[in-house]
Amino acid sequence: MGVFVFLPLVLPLSAWPVARLAELHLHPRTATRLLTAVATVMALCSTLCLALLMVVGTAQLPGNPLPDGWSDAEVRAAVPYDEIAGKAAIPALVLVLAVCARTLWRHHRVARRARRALAALPSRSVVVLPEEKPYAYALPGGHRDRVVVTTALLRGLTSPERRALFAHERAHLTAAHHRHLLAVRLAARANPFLRPLRTTVVYTTERWADEDAARTVGNRTVVARAIGKAALLSGGGPVPGFATFTGFTGFAGFASAGPVPRRVAALLRPAPAARSWPSVFTSVGLAAWGAAVGTLVSAMSSANSAVTMVLILRAATPL
């Protein structure tokens, strides 16, 4: 395996440039899909390599349940600095699995709480709650996807702005943004180097819904005005309207709406070009190709390490 087993742990650094440039130069839909794919693959590769290192580290511990042959010198020689790296990988992998499991548990727990709170209400796609706290969110799953909004928020918006609100939230549901958000959140838990990608995807999913809402309403200025009003009505709280359900921020506040001034400014400009992949002769194109190459190298390194480890362990295990 050599140093290849360590590459997937640090290759997420190759995606940092595109994480910054994608939100500025790519269509939000393209940026979200690209960064989600890169983060997911890199997180899986780094976790796999941690598992391979853990096998080497566990085999060195006295009284371990693994076959004795797995602690032979030939197995340890496959990993540079095997004694340090192998033993360090044990708590690292346990921590990654525990944090990811806790994230999934919290996601499903909050989703259940939200659906249970709405269970007694009529089964409609739009639920209006008589509350004085202005917020709105999209709640996927269950028997049907639902948009939840409070009367306090609706009172502060004009009729066209309300249409923009509902179009935005429905866009979240139609494009299943909660899946992208959960994927990048788990990826960032598995490898902290992927946190910039998660931050960008939180923003680009909101921008994606903004653009879909603007296309539905037919007026970008109305959507921009609705976003600004919703932010002002919320008073800078954790639920500034136009929220996406993620399942991690409590019952009433299901996500952050992203930097509002940047979203408003983007809507006051012409709609971004919906290109599937940026040109290689641009900065974002070079960054995207760099991230793609880093992802490919990560996948190849983890696959090579896994195959090599399996062959070595099979050779070291007595029949």
Secondary structure by P-SEA (a helix, b strand, c coil): ccccccccccccccaaaaaaaaaccccaaaaaaaaaaaaaaaaaaaaaaaaaaaaaaaaaccccccccccccaaaaaaccaaaaaaaaaaaaaaaaaaaaaaaaaaaaaaaaaaaaaacccccccbbbbbccccbbbbbccccbbbbbbcaaaaaaccaaaaaaaaaaaaaaaaaaaaaaaaaaaaaaaacccaaaaaaaaaaaaaaaaaaaaaaaaccaaaaaaaaaaaaaaaccccccccccccccccccccccccaaaaaaaaaaccccccccccccccaaaaaaaaaaaaaaaaaaaaaaaaaaaaaaaaaaccc
